[in-house]
Structure formats: C-alpha cells, structure tokens
Amino acid sequence: MALGRVVTLDALGTLVELERPVPRLVAELRARGVQVGEAQAATALREEIAFYRAHHDSAADATSLALLRDRCAEVLRAALEQAGAGVGALAPGELRDALLAALRFCPFDDVPAALAELRAAGHRLIVVSNWDVSLHEMLRTTGLERLVDGAISSAEAGERKPAPGIFRRALQLAAAPDPERPALHVGDSVELDVAGALGAGLRAVLIARAWASADVPAGVPVLATLGGLAALAA
C-alpha cells in the first residue's frame, strides 16, 4: 500500500462533544448531600470552564494535572457560593471528584467509522488539541485511542493552536508520511484550526456540525460530519 497522508484532527467539536454537564453536576453534588439548582450550577460551571481554558496548558504531567484539577474545583466552590449554593461541607477532594464526574465526553456518531476508514486507507491520524495532558486519558475512555496513531496537547507542546509549533509537533509524531502528500488538518474553529493549519503549511478542512461560518478562507472545504473526509484525504 502506498504511504498515506498525515491527517491531524482537533478534539472537542470535531471528534468529541461534552455531554450536558449542568444536570450531571447537580446530580453528582446531590449524591454527596449538597442541593444545587441548575441555574446555580450553570453559572458556576461557566466560571470554572473559563478558568480551565486560561490555565490548562499548565498541566503537562500527572502532578501539574492534579494541581490544576484542585484549582478548578476551588474556582467552582467559590462560584457556587457566590451563586448562593453552600458547598462548604464538601471536602476539596469530594468537590473535585464531583466536577470530574460531571465532565463526560463522547464521540460524535460519525467519528469511529470515519477514523477507521482513514486508517484503512493508510493515513496517519494525530489528534491536536488545546487541552491538558489528560487528552490521552479522554481518548482512551472514549475508545478513540485505538483509532488514532498519536495525540499532542497544547500543554505538552508548550504552544496552543493557532501557533505553528503544535502542528509541527504533531507531524513529528506521524511516522513515514508521504512527502508528496501534504498533511491535512481538520477542526471546527476558523481561527484556531483553519488559520493555524494554513499558517503551519498544512491543508485545512473545517468541520461545521451545527453552524456555517462566512469567514472560511477560499478553497477550504467545509464538512458537516467526518463522513466525507476520506474522499478529501485520498
């Protein structure tokens, strides 16, 4: 079989989605004896997610990941209390565990078959995501790890998309690419994925599952699912 091309893929919004975290957090806290309304949980989660996005690159190994998760739990605690939900009785570890249990990712329905088709055609698949080091854990628990050839998080790369460095790290993970077949990156953000890939010398494909952007550069294909990716990569 001829060498395939390298295909890099974003994670959240491209391969996986976050299941509704608010009802899950409410249920997890209730199981620990704390009553929180959905509006309070939603407000607090917005604060926690904003903090996480600003700081996830600090978690490049198990020790720093544990520290980040503890800090996120304390941000959640403060936000819940500000919203009028008392969680003072919960130990830090209990609140952290409730938060982590509420954040569950699942693959989009089209993803497993699309990845299997790409690998069967000889392409090398590398996940490239603005994420902490637990990106690998997420791929394992969702069953996607066995369908890709590697992954690199921004925390490990020391750069986040759209910086070119994280794309270069992804290409290094892909063994024996065909130099005559340029790498292809697939993601759901024009700013992070499309602009980042083009800036790093990769071809780009926008995955637009629920929306279409008017800002897509000319010549960049737009797909509603990953189902059409194998034809573009051929």
Secondary structure, DSSP 8 states (H G I E B T S, - for coil): -----EEEE-SBTTTEEE--HHHHHHHHHHHTT----HHHHHHHHHHHHHHHHHHGGG--SHHHHHHHHHHHHHHHHHHHHHTT---TTS-HHHHHHHHHHH--EEE-TTHHHHHHHHHHTT-EEEEEES--TTHHHHHHHTT-GGGSSEEEEHHHHT--TTSHHHHHHHHHHS-S--TTS--EEEES-IIIIIHHHHHTT-EEEEE-SS---TT--TT--EESSGGGHHHHH-
